[in-house]
């Protein structure tokens, strides 16, 4: 029996101006036990960037029950012989009432509490490209109406300081971002807004 959804998710994604392929790929899934979300940004842009980011997302989808540490190792294996990716991943455990995330390269992760406190994680430097690299996993306690934002490098610091990130509904966040920021000339853009409700 599937319980009611606790995560509300809204996604905005757009290829760099002039590109057919978006080099960003993402995946999310909620189960009775928890939630997982991943955002991969292939290095460069276009078809080969898409190939790498898609391969990593498929690997995560097929191995979603393992730890973030193990997922990074699996993703590295997938990238042998391909372009590298930068990657952000979030896992939520409903039983322990905790979340954990990691970010490698310029995929950002931000949390916003119900009282409006924003915390942006500092990503691990570099990118995944088929060989081991150091990374850290950040952990925290879930709280009601906590919002998670995952974003690729098409979203800049000025965008993130905007007041619309304080909106209560995730669909309002992505729709307002789309209407204000429009098409990015230089980068593929993905913004994923996720809200937890007990």
Secondary structure, DSSP 8 states (H G I E B T S, - for coil): ------EEEEEEEE--TT-SS-SEEEEEEE-SSEEEEEEEEESSSSHHHHHHHHHHHHHHHHTTTS-HHHHHHHHHHHTTTS--EEEEEEEEETTTTEEEEEEESS-EEEEE-TT--EEE---BSS-BSSS------EEEE--TT-EEEEE-TTS-HHHHTSGGGG-SSHHHHHHHHHHHH---SSS-EEEEEEEE--
